[in-house]
Amino acid sequence: MTLVVLALITVGGVLGYGAWRNAFYVTIEHTDVHPSPDPLDDLTLVDDRLEDVRPDFDPQRVDRRDYEGWQINHSAAVIQLDCPDIRPDRDTAMLRLYATYADAIRESESSGLVVLPSANMLDGVAKQFDDGLYAALDLACFRGDAGFSPAAVDFVEALFSALPPDSHARGFLAAALQLADRPVQLESHQQAAAENWLEEFQADPSRSKPISFYTWNDDLRRVWKFFRFLQHDFEQANVAVPREIADVLASDESLRRDYVELIDFYSKLTNPADGLNLNQLIGSDAELTELARQHHVQLPVVSVLPASTSRETELFNRLFSTGTAAQTNLMVELIRQIRSGDVDLTPRQDSGWYDHQIHALETLLLPTRGKESQKLLLTAKYKRRLIQAFQAMITKRRETHARQLGRIEATAAIPPRKIRPRLRVEPCATFYLRTARSYAFLESFLHAHCEADLGQLHGWREGGERENDLQTELGSMKQLFYGFYLLACEDIGLAPELNDEEAVDVDAAYRAGEAWLADLAHRDLAVDTRVSVPVMYDPAVDTTRLWATLGVRMVKLDAKYVRPPQMRENPQSPWQLVQAERLGDVTYVIAVDEFAEFSLPGRQTLTRKQLRDLADRHPSKQAFLDALSKMATSGR
């Protein structure tokens, strides 16, 4: 009997404890919001400190937009920008990749989200124009359109005709002309040499396979192959062919002048050459190593039409000239070197358009170099977002120049209840200003040194020519980015700093920016934005490293005042500091590009179509990279 009672007491105690325990313990679901490991994790990023940001109050710097009947002055205000983590359980739409900015914007707006035009998106518009402009200028140079004289093909044919009948260079130039659909008569042994040149060229897809916008039509494919073939690097052991062609230039002043103009054109349209050109051989028997030192070029090679250099190719050639880069993330290494100051993006005296374009990206990595840093408080997460923008933008800008860039190896109003930042564009003011200045540089160069009539040329898009002529469109793009700069400055209360020689019509630029932002249904935003570009071939592991943008996704951007603005009811009223309790924050979503770095076997590259087909089948970054890995393992 006693045992039974004890047993019941024990059971009751256990049940009672269980009931008591369940009353005080609940199940908590935990969702991991930490981002996946990323190469950028190696970079040290910290939140800005408010005490380091103290802009002065300027009573004249009034936002031209009224705030519910009041005037607002941001000049002494500071806005904090943050990109909160994406929660996979709540923010599933933020994880989706879209082919176009238009698709991403439409989906976000249909969900009731407030879309803020991102620096990526505005750069995406510039990308469509840049591609069309470069395609038009490359075609015009190739064909002799709109004042480009002589046509590059005619020039090479004239060189061929001027060579001695027994010249070893005849086979090389004949191969180039064949790629341009301009076949010439050759002796049988010279025809065999030409076929050998073509076979070697076609065997290397990193040279011969058209990528970027050069797949749009047959003419652009010919342009790619013709110019890429003539970029062949002749080393000291094979210098006889380029020296024979240089002898022709030395004996014909007209041909030599045309050649120098062609070299100079691409040194400004993209960048100066990474190796020697034929003109630098004339009058000297020195070896290529010595000539490269004399002419301050990177590589001791000579080409008929040399490729252009860039800061990233200079860096990678320096870092990996004697060793493999297999274990190095090239993009992170480039970012680290720029942030440390070892790579300076400031354009040099002889820089071309590409250097000016990349300089525009500098403040994405070094925000304190932009004047807007006086008005913004950036969190470490937002700085990471800017670095991700740099990754995508340098990829897209490099892809535009893919052919020419060298390979590596009123009445009284009630005060507003809450005062929130009112951003119209992502406030990357210096990026917009430098992009406008890069177009100004290009416009000045083309008008001063190019006899072509840009009014007769039209940029290209995949379906054909763009509507406006290049002269009109280049001026419009320059004005548009000046407008984005002015809007970004006004949004954060930053005084614009324009040089007198820029001669910017401030009001017209401002209106152009406002008009463009009023309707985001622009044709260029509906273009598939996914591209890839080869960066370096590594012979040690026989792989080609590529940078790519895999699609557009949306990211949340939070903005709030951490130092308040001042407001007044009208110009006669005194300015009043907005009290902390009246400050509100705002959440936007911005369209960003998903960047990836990966390797392909051998010298393989991807056309836009190949990349996009693969991305369509694997619509996330990890799925895309996993698919590439499986393809490489299976040898496909």
C-alpha positions as CSV (number, residue, x, y, z in Angstrom):
1,M,0.0,0.0,0.0
2,T,2.8,2.4,0.9
3,L,4.6,1.6,-2.3
4,V,1.5,2.3,-4.4
5,V,1.0,5.7,-2.7
6,L,4.7,6.5,-3.2
7,A,4.4,5.6,-6.9
8,L,1.3,7.7,-7.4
9,I,3.0,10.7,-5.6
10,T,6.1,10.2,-7.9
11,V,4.0,10.1,-11.1
12,G,1.9,13.0,-9.9
13,G,5.1,14.9,-9.2
14,V,6.5,14.2,-12.6
15,L,3.3,15.2,-14.3
16,G,3.0,18.3,-12.2
17,Y,6.6,19.3,-12.9
18,G,5.9,18.7,-16.6
19,A,2.8,20.9,-16.5
20,W,4.7,23.6,-14.6
21,R,7.7,23.4,-17.0
22,N,5.4,23.7,-20.1
23,A,3.8,26.7,-18.6
24,F,7.0,28.6,-18.5
25,Y,8.9,27.3,-21.6
26,V,7.8,28.1,-25.1
27,T,9.1,27.0,-28.5
28,I,11.0,29.8,-30.3
29,E,11.6,29.6,-34.0
30,H,14.9,31.1,-35.0
31,T,15.7,32.3,-38.5
32,D,19.4,32.8,-39.4
33,V,19.7,36.2,-41.0
34,H,23.5,36.1,-41.2
35,P,24.7,36.4,-44.8
36,S,26.5,33.4,-46.3
37,P,30.3,33.5,-46.3
38,D,31.6,35.9,-48.9
39,P,35.1,36.9,-50.1
40,L,34.3,40.4,-48.9
41,D,34.3,39.1,-45.4
42,D,38.1,39.6,-45.4
43,L,37.7,43.3,-45.7
44,T,37.5,45.4,-42.5
45,L,34.4,47.6,-42.6
46,V,33.2,49.7,-39.6
47,D,30.3,52.0,-39.0
48,D,31.0,55.8,-39.4
49,R,31.0,57.8,-36.2
50,L,28.6,60.7,-35.9
51,E,31.2,62.8,-34.0
52,D,33.4,62.7,-37.1
53,V,30.7,64.3,-39.3
54,R,29.9,67.9,-38.6
55,P,28.7,69.9,-41.6
56,D,28.1,73.6,-41.2
57,F,24.7,75.2,-41.5
58,D,24.2,77.3,-44.6
59,P,20.9,79.3,-44.4
60,Q,20.9,79.7,-48.2
61,R,21.0,76.0,-49.0
62,V,17.2,75.4,-49.2
63,D,15.7,72.3,-50.8
64,R,13.6,73.6,-53.7
65,R,10.9,71.1,-52.9
66,D,8.5,72.3,-50.1
67,Y,7.8,69.9,-47.3
68,E,4.1,70.0,-46.7
69,G,4.1,73.7,-47.0
70,W,7.4,74.3,-45.1
71,Q,10.9,74.9,-46.3
72,I,13.6,72.5,-45.3
73,N,17.4,73.0,-45.1
74,H,19.6,69.9,-44.9
75,S,22.9,71.7,-44.9
76,A,23.8,70.8,-41.3
77,A,21.8,67.5,-41.3
78,V,23.4,64.1,-41.5
79,I,21.6,61.1,-42.9
80,Q,22.5,57.5,-41.9
81,L,22.4,54.8,-44.6
82,D,22.1,51.1,-43.7
83,C,21.3,47.9,-45.6
84,P,19.6,45.6,-43.1
85,D,20.0,41.9,-43.4
86,I,17.6,40.0,-45.6
87,R,15.5,37.5,-43.7
88,P,15.0,34.4,-45.8
89,D,11.6,33.7,-44.1
90,R,10.2,37.1,-44.7
91,D,12.1,38.7,-47.6
92,T,11.9,35.9,-50.2
93,A,11.4,38.4,-53.0
94,M,14.7,40.0,-52.1
95,L,16.5,36.8,-52.9
96,R,15.2,36.5,-56.4
97,L,17.3,37.4,-59.4
98,Y,15.8,39.3,-62.3
99,A,17.2,39.7,-65.8
100,T,16.3,43.4,-66.0
101,Y,15.9,46.4,-63.7
102,A,12.4,46.9,-65.1
103,D,11.3,43.5,-64.0
104,A,12.7,44.0,-60.5
105,I,11.2,47.4,-60.1
106,R,7.8,46.3,-61.4
107,E,7.7,43.4,-58.9
108,S,8.7,45.6,-56.0
109,E,6.2,48.4,-56.8
110,S,3.4,45.8,-57.1
111,S,4.3,44.7,-53.5
112,G,3.9,48.3,-52.3
113,L,7.6,48.9,-51.7
114,V,9.2,52.3,-52.3
115,V,11.8,52.0,-55.0
116,L,14.8,54.3,-54.9
117,P,16.8,54.5,-58.1
118,S,20.2,52.9,-57.2
119,A,23.6,53.8,-58.5
120,N,23.6,50.4,-60.2
121,M,20.3,51.1,-62.0
122,L,21.5,54.6,-63.2
123,D,24.8,53.0,-64.3
124,G,22.7,50.4,-66.1
125,V,21.2,53.1,-68.3
126,A,24.7,54.5,-69.0
127,K,25.8,50.9,-69.9
128,Q,23.2,50.7,-72.7
129,F,24.4,54.0,-74.2
130,D,28.1,53.1,-73.7
131,D,27.6,49.8,-75.6
132,G,25.8,51.5,-78.4
133,L,28.3,54.3,-78.7
134,Y,31.3,52.0,-78.7
135,A,29.7,49.7,-81.2
136,A,29.0,52.7,-83.5
137,L,32.5,54.1,-83.2
138,D,34.1,50.7,-83.7
139,L,32.0,50.1,-86.8
140,A,32.6,53.5,-88.2
141,C,36.4,53.1,-87.7
142,F,36.3,49.7,-89.3
143,R,34.1,50.8,-92.3
144,G,35.2,54.4,-92.7
145,D,31.8,55.8,-91.9
146,A,30.9,59.4,-91.0
147,G,34.3,60.9,-91.6
148,F,36.5,58.1,-90.4
149,S,39.2,58.0,-93.1
150,P,40.6,55.8,-94.1
151,A,38.6,52.8,-93.0
152,A,40.7,50.5,-90.8
153,V,40.2,47.7,-93.4
154,D,41.3,49.9,-96.2
155,F,44.4,51.0,-94.2
156,V,45.4,47.4,-93.6
157,E,44.9,46.5,-97.3
158,A,47.1,49.5,-98.2
159,L,49.8,48.1,-95.8
160,F,49.5,44.7,-97.4
161,S,49.8,46.1,-100.9
162,A,52.9,48.1,-100.0
163,L,54.8,45.1,-98.6
164,P,57.5,43.5,-100.7
165,P,56.3,40.4,-102.6
166,D,58.5,38.1,-100.5
167,S,57.6,39.6,-97.1
168,H,56.7,37.2,-94.3
169,A,54.2,39.8,-93.1
170,R,51.9,39.3,-96.1
171,G,50.5,36.1,-94.7
172,F,49.7,37.8,-91.4
173,L,47.9,40.8,-92.9
174,A,46.1,38.6,-95.4
175,A,44.7,36.6,-92.5
176,A,43.4,39.8,-90.9
177,L,41.8,40.9,-94.2
178,Q,40.2,37.5,-94.6
179,L,38.6,37.9,-91.2
180,A,37.2,41.3,-92.5
181,D,35.8,39.5,-95.6
182,R,38.4,41.3,-97.8
183,P,40.4,38.3,-99.3
184,V,43.6,39.0,-101.2
185,Q,45.7,37.0,-103.7
186,L,48.7,35.2,-102.2
187,E,51.4,32.8,-103.4
188,S,50.8,29.2,-102.2
189,H,53.4,29.4,-99.4
190,Q,51.9,32.7,-98.2
191,Q,48.4,31.3,-98.3
192,A,49.6,28.4,-96.1
193,A,51.1,31.0,-93.7
194,A,47.8,32.9,-93.6
195,E,45.9,29.7,-92.9
196,N,48.3,28.9,-90.0
197,W,47.8,32.4,-88.5
198,L,44.0,31.9,-88.8
199,E,44.1,28.4,-87.3
200,E,46.2,29.6,-84.3
201,F,43.7,32.6,-83.8
202,Q,40.6,30.4,-84.0
203,A,42.1,27.9,-81.6
204,D,42.1,30.5,-78.8
205,P,38.5,31.5,-78.0
206,S,39.6,34.2,-75.6
207,R,40.9,36.0,-78.7
208,S,38.6,34.9,-81.5
209,K,35.2,34.4,-79.9
210,P,33.1,37.6,-80.1
211,I,31.5,38.5,-76.7
212,S,29.8,41.5,-75.3
213,F,27.7,43.5,-77.9
214,Y,29.8,42.1,-80.7
215,T,27.3,39.2,-81.1
216,W,24.5,41.6,-82.1
217,N,25.2,41.3,-85.9
218,D,27.6,40.0,-88.4
219,D,29.4,43.3,-89.0
220,L,30.2,43.6,-85.3
221,R,31.4,40.0,-85.3
222,R,33.8,40.9,-88.1
223,V,34.9,44.0,-86.2
224,W,35.8,41.9,-83.2
225,K,37.8,39.3,-85.1
226,F,39.6,41.8,-87.3
227,F,40.8,44.0,-84.5
228,R,41.5,41.2,-82.0
229,F,43.6,39.4,-84.6
230,L,45.7,42.5,-85.1
231,Q,46.2,42.7,-81.4
232,H,48.5,39.7,-81.6
233,D,51.5,40.1,-79.3
234,F,54.8,39.6,-81.2
235,E,57.7,38.8,-78.8
236,Q,61.3,39.4,-79.5
237,A,61.8,36.0,-81.1
238,N,59.1,36.8,-83.7
239,V,59.7,40.5,-84.2
240,A,60.5,40.1,-88.0
241,V,56.9,40.4,-89.1
242,P,56.1,43.6,-87.3
243,R,59.4,45.1,-88.3
244,E,58.6,44.5,-92.0
245,I,55.3,46.3,-91.6
246,A,57.0,49.1,-89.7
247,D,59.4,49.5,-92.6
248,V,56.4,50.2,-94.9
249,L,55.2,52.9,-92.5
250,A,58.7,54.4,-92.3
251,S,58.7,54.8,-96.1
252,D,55.2,56.2,-96.5
253,E,54.4,59.3,-94.5
254,S,50.7,59.2,-95.3
255,L,50.3,55.6,-94.1
256,R,52.3,56.4,-91.0
257,R,50.1,59.4,-90.2
258,D,46.9,57.3,-90.6
259,Y,48.4,54.7,-88.4
260,V,49.3,57.1,-85.6
261,E,45.8,58.6,-85.7
262,L,44.3,55.1,-85.4
263,I,46.5,54.3,-82.4
264,D,45.8,57.6,-80.8
265,F,42.0,57.2,-81.3
266,Y,41.8,53.9,-79.3
267,S,44.3,55.2,-76.7
268,K,41.6,57.8,-75.8
269,L,38.4,55.8,-76.6
270,T,39.6,53.1,-74.1
271,N,43.2,53.6,-72.8
272,P,46.8,53.8,-73.9
273,A,48.4,50.6,-75.2
274,D,49.8,47.9,-72.9
275,G,52.6,47.1,-75.3
276,L,54.5,48.7,-78.2
277,N,53.1,49.8,-81.6
278,L,54.7,49.7,-85.0
279,N,55.6,53.4,-85.0
280,Q,57.8,52.8,-81.9
281,L,59.9,50.3,-83.8
282,I,60.8,52.9,-86.5
283,G,64.4,54.2,-86.3
284,S,65.5,51.8,-83.6
285,D,67.1,48.4,-83.6
286,A,66.8,48.0,-79.8
287,E,65.2,44.9,-78.4
288,L,61.6,45.0,-77.3
289,T,62.5,45.0,-73.6
290,E,64.5,48.2,-74.0
291,L,61.9,49.8,-76.2
292,A,59.2,49.1,-73.7
293,R,61.3,50.8,-71.0
294,Q,61.9,53.8,-73.2
295,H,58.2,54.2,-74.1
296,H,56.9,53.4,-70.6
297,V,54.7,50.5,-71.7
298,Q,54.1,47.5,-69.5
299,L,54.7,44.6,-71.8
300,P,57.8,44.0,-74.0
301,V,55.7,42.9,-77.0
302,V,54.6,44.7,-80.2
303,S,51.3,44.6,-82.0
304,V,49.9,46.1,-85.2
305,L,47.0,47.5,-83.2
306,P,47.9,47.0,-79.5
307,A,45.3,46.3,-76.8
308,S,44.7,48.9,-74.1
309,T,45.9,48.8,-70.5
310,S,43.9,49.2,-67.4
311,R,44.6,49.5,-63.6
312,E,43.3,46.0,-63.0
313,T,45.4,44.4,-65.7
314,E,48.5,46.3,-64.5
315,L,47.9,45.1,-61.0
316,F,47.3,41.5,-62.0
317,N,50.3,41.4,-64.3
318,R,52.4,42.7,-61.5
319,L,51.0,40.3,-58.9
320,F,50.8,37.2,-60.9
321,S,53.6,37.5,-63.5
322,T,55.6,34.7,-62.0
323,G,53.0,32.6,-60.1
324,T,49.5,31.3,-60.2
325,A,46.4,33.2,-59.1
326,A,44.4,30.1,-58.5
327,Q,43.8,30.7,-54.8
328,T,43.3,34.5,-55.2
329,N,40.0,36.2,-55.6
330,L,40.9,38.8,-58.2
331,M,38.1,41.2,-57.4
332,V,38.8,41.3,-53.7
333,E,42.5,41.7,-54.3
334,L,41.8,44.7,-56.6
335,I,39.4,46.2,-54.0
336,R,42.0,45.7,-51.3
337,Q,44.7,47.4,-53.3
338,I,42.5,50.4,-54.2
339,R,41.4,50.8,-50.6
340,S,45.0,50.6,-49.3
341,G,46.1,53.3,-51.8
342,D,48.5,50.9,-53.7
343,V,46.3,51.3,-56.8
344,D,45.4,54.9,-57.6
345,L,42.4,55.3,-59.9
346,T,43.1,59.0,-60.6
347,P,43.3,59.4,-64.4
348,R,46.9,60.0,-65.7
349,Q,47.9,62.6,-68.2
350,D,47.5,60.1,-71.1
351,S,44.5,58.2,-69.7
352,G,41.6,57.3,-71.9
353,W,37.8,57.1,-71.4
354,Y,38.0,53.8,-69.5
355,D,40.3,55.3,-66.8
356,H,37.9,58.2,-66.4
357,Q,35.0,55.7,-66.1
358,I,36.7,53.6,-63.4
359,H,37.8,56.7,-61.5
360,A,34.0,57.5,-61.2
361,L,33.7,54.3,-59.1
362,E,36.4,55.2,-56.6
363,T,34.2,56.6,-53.9
364,L,32.2,53.4,-53.8
365,L,35.3,51.9,-52.2
366,L,36.6,55.0,-50.5
367,P,33.5,57.0,-49.5
368,T,35.4,59.7,-47.6
369,R,36.9,60.9,-50.9
370,G,33.4,62.1,-52.0
371,K,32.1,65.4,-50.7
372,E,28.9,63.7,-49.8
373,S,30.7,61.9,-47.0
374,Q,30.3,65.2,-45.0
375,K,26.6,64.6,-45.1
376,L,26.2,60.9,-44.7
377,L,26.8,58.4,-41.9
378,L,27.4,55.0,-43.4
379,T,27.1,51.7,-41.6
380,A,29.4,48.8,-42.3
381,K,26.6,47.0,-44.0
382,Y,26.0,49.9,-46.4
383,K,29.7,50.2,-47.1
384,R,29.6,46.5,-48.1
385,R,26.7,47.3,-50.4
386,L,28.8,50.1,-52.1
387,I,31.6,47.6,-52.6
388,Q,29.2,45.2,-54.2
389,A,28.1,48.0,-56.5
390,F,31.8,48.5,-57.5
391,Q,32.1,44.8,-58.3
392,A,29.2,45.0,-60.7
393,M,29.9,48.3,-62.3
394,I,33.6,47.7,-63.1
395,T,32.5,44.4,-64.6
396,K,30.0,46.1,-66.9
397,R,32.3,49.0,-67.8
398,R,35.1,46.5,-68.6
399,E,32.7,44.5,-70.7
400,T,31.9,47.5,-72.9
401,H,35.7,47.7,-73.6
402,A,36.2,43.9,-73.8
403,R,37.5,44.0,-77.4
404,Q,40.1,46.7,-76.8
405,L,41.2,45.9,-73.3
406,G,44.3,43.7,-73.0
407,R,44.0,40.2,-71.5
408,I,45.8,39.5,-68.3
409,E,47.6,37.1,-69.2
410,A,2.3,79.1,-49.3
411,T,-0.3,80.1,-46.2
412,A,0.6,79.1,-42.7
413,A,1.1,75.4,-42.7
414,I,1.0,72.8,-40.0
415,P,4.5,71.5,-39.4
416,P,5.0,68.0,-40.9
417,R,4.5,65.3,-38.2
418,K,7.6,63.4,-39.2
419,I,10.6,64.6,-41.1
420,R,12.2,61.9,-43.1
421,P,15.0,61.9,-45.7
422,R,13.6,62.3,-49.2
423,L,16.1,60.6,-51.5
424,R,15.5,60.6,-55.2
425,V,18.6,58.6,-56.2
426,E,21.1,56.6,-54.1
427,P,23.3,59.5,-52.8
428,C,26.5,58.5,-54.6
429,A,27.1,62.1,-55.7
430,T,30.8,61.8,-56.7
431,F,30.1,58.7,-58.8
432,Y,27.5,60.6,-60.8
433,L,29.8,63.7,-61.1
434,R,32.8,61.7,-62.3
435,T,30.6,59.7,-64.8
436,A,29.4,63.0,-66.2
437,R,33.0,64.2,-66.5
438,S,34.0,61.0,-68.2
439,Y,31.4,61.7,-70.9
440,A,32.7,65.3,-71.0
441,F,36.2,64.0,-71.6
442,L,35.0,61.7,-74.4
443,E,32.9,64.4,-76.0
444,S,35.9,66.8,-75.9
445,F,38.3,64.2,-77.4
446,L,35.9,63.2,-80.2
447,H,35.2,66.9,-81.1
448,A,38.9,67.9,-81.0
449,H,40.7,64.9,-82.4
450,C,38.2,63.0,-84.5
451,E,37.1,64.3,-87.9
452,A,34.0,62.0,-87.8
453,D,30.6,63.7,-87.8
454,L,28.9,62.2,-84.7
455,G,25.6,63.7,-86.0
456,Q,25.8,61.1,-88.8
457,L,26.3,58.1,-86.4
458,H,23.9,56.3,-84.3
459,G,24.7,54.1,-81.3
460,W,23.7,50.4,-81.5
461,R,21.5,48.1,-79.5
462,E,20.9,44.4,-80.1
463,G,17.9,45.0,-82.3
464,G,19.5,47.7,-84.5
465,E,20.5,51.4,-84.3
466,R,19.4,53.6,-81.4
467,E,17.0,56.4,-82.2
468,N,19.1,59.5,-81.6
469,D,22.4,60.4,-83.2
470,L,25.6,60.0,-81.2
471,Q,26.2,63.7,-80.9
472,T,22.8,64.3,-79.3
473,E,22.9,61.2,-77.1
474,L,26.4,61.8,-75.8
475,G,25.4,65.3,-74.8
476,S,22.2,64.0,-73.2
477,M,24.0,61.4,-71.2
478,K,26.5,63.9,-69.9
479,Q,23.7,66.3,-68.9
480,L,21.7,63.4,-67.3
481,F,24.5,62.4,-65.0
482,Y,25.2,66.0,-64.0
483,G,21.5,66.1,-63.2
484,F,21.8,63.0,-61.0
485,Y,24.7,64.7,-59.2
486,L,22.7,67.8,-58.6
487,L,19.7,65.9,-57.3
488,A,21.9,63.8,-55.0
489,C,23.5,66.9,-53.6
490,E,20.2,68.6,-52.9
491,D,18.8,65.4,-51.3
492,I,21.5,65.5,-48.6
493,G,22.1,69.2,-48.5
494,L,25.5,69.1,-50.1
495,A,26.8,72.2,-52.1
496,P,27.5,71.1,-55.7
497,E,31.1,71.7,-56.8
498,L,31.4,72.3,-60.5
499,N,34.4,73.7,-62.3
500,D,34.0,76.9,-64.3
501,E,35.4,75.1,-67.4
502,E,32.6,72.5,-67.2
503,A,30.0,75.1,-68.3
504,V,27.1,73.1,-67.0
505,D,23.6,74.5,-67.4
506,V,22.6,73.6,-63.9
507,D,18.9,74.2,-64.3
508,A,18.7,72.2,-67.5
509,A,20.7,69.3,-66.0
510,Y,18.5,69.3,-62.9
511,R,15.4,69.2,-65.0
512,A,16.8,66.4,-67.1
513,G,17.5,64.3,-64.0
514,E,14.1,65.0,-62.6
515,A,12.3,64.2,-65.9
516,W,14.2,60.9,-66.2
517,L,13.4,59.8,-62.7
518,A,9.7,60.7,-63.1
519,D,9.1,57.6,-65.1
520,L,11.3,54.5,-64.7
521,A,9.7,52.7,-67.6
522,H,12.8,53.4,-69.8
523,R,13.7,51.1,-72.7
524,D,17.3,50.7,-71.5
525,L,16.2,49.5,-68.1
526,A,14.3,46.6,-69.8
527,V,17.5,45.3,-71.4
528,D,19.0,42.0,-70.0
529,T,21.7,43.2,-67.7
530,R,23.7,40.0,-67.3
531,V,27.2,40.0,-68.8
532,S,30.6,38.4,-68.2
533,V,34.1,39.4,-69.2
534,P,37.4,37.4,-69.1
535,V,40.0,38.9,-66.8
536,M,43.0,36.6,-66.7
537,Y,44.2,33.4,-68.1
538,D,46.3,31.3,-65.7
539,P,48.5,28.8,-67.6
540,A,49.6,27.0,-64.3
541,V,46.1,25.6,-63.9
542,D,44.9,26.1,-67.5
543,T,41.8,28.2,-66.6
544,T,40.4,31.6,-67.5
545,R,39.1,33.7,-64.7
546,L,35.9,35.7,-65.5
547,W,33.9,38.4,-63.8
548,A,30.1,38.3,-64.3
549,T,26.9,39.9,-63.2
550,L,24.2,37.2,-62.9
551,G,21.1,39.3,-62.5
552,V,19.3,42.0,-60.6
553,R,18.0,41.6,-57.1
554,M,16.4,44.1,-54.7
555,V,18.1,45.2,-51.5
556,K,16.6,47.2,-48.6
557,L,18.1,50.6,-47.9
558,D,17.2,52.4,-44.7
559,A,17.8,56.1,-44.4
560,K,17.4,58.3,-41.3
561,Y,18.6,61.6,-39.9
562,V,21.3,61.2,-37.2
563,R,21.9,64.9,-37.2
564,P,18.7,66.8,-37.8
565,P,17.9,69.3,-40.6
566,Q,16.4,72.8,-40.0
567,M,13.1,74.0,-41.3
568,R,11.1,77.3,-41.7
569,E,7.6,78.1,-42.8
570,N,8.7,80.7,-45.4
571,P,11.8,82.8,-46.4
572,Q,11.0,85.4,-43.8
573,S,10.8,82.9,-40.9
574,P,13.8,81.9,-38.8
575,W,15.3,78.5,-39.3
576,Q,14.4,76.0,-36.6
577,L,16.2,72.8,-35.7
578,V,13.9,69.8,-36.0
579,Q,13.5,68.1,-32.7
580,A,14.6,64.5,-32.4
581,E,11.1,63.2,-31.7
582,R,9.9,64.6,-35.0
583,L,12.6,62.7,-37.0
584,G,11.5,59.6,-38.9
585,D,13.2,57.1,-41.0
586,V,12.4,55.7,-44.4
587,T,13.0,52.3,-46.1
588,Y,13.6,52.0,-49.8
589,V,14.5,49.1,-52.0
590,I,17.2,49.5,-54.6
591,A,18.0,47.3,-57.6
592,V,21.5,45.9,-57.4
593,D,23.5,43.5,-59.5
594,E,24.7,40.1,-58.3
595,F,28.4,39.7,-59.0
596,A,30.4,36.5,-59.3
597,E,34.0,35.6,-60.1
598,F,34.6,32.1,-61.5
599,S,36.9,30.1,-63.7
600,L,36.4,28.2,-66.9
601,P,38.7,25.5,-68.3
602,G,41.3,26.5,-70.8
603,R,40.7,29.7,-72.6
604,Q,37.0,29.4,-72.7
605,T,34.8,32.5,-72.5
606,L,31.0,33.0,-72.4
607,T,28.9,35.0,-74.8
608,R,26.0,37.0,-73.3
609,K,23.6,34.3,-74.6
610,Q,25.6,31.4,-73.1
611,L,25.7,33.2,-69.7
612,R,22.1,34.1,-69.8
613,D,20.9,30.7,-70.8
614,L,22.9,29.2,-67.9
615,A,21.6,31.8,-65.5
616,D,18.0,31.2,-66.6
617,R,18.4,27.5,-65.8
618,H,20.0,28.2,-62.4
619,P,18.3,31.4,-61.1
620,S,20.4,32.0,-58.0
621,K,24.1,32.7,-57.6
622,Q,24.9,29.5,-55.7
623,A,22.9,27.4,-58.2
624,F,24.8,29.1,-61.1
625,L,28.2,28.5,-59.5
626,D,27.3,24.9,-58.6
627,A,26.3,24.2,-62.2
628,L,29.5,25.7,-63.5
629,S,31.5,23.5,-61.1
630,K,29.7,20.4,-62.3
631,M,30.2,21.3,-65.9
632,A,34.0,21.8,-65.3
633,T,34.2,18.5,-63.4
634,S,32.4,16.6,-66.2
635,G,34.5,18.3,-68.8
636,R,31.6,19.8,-70.7
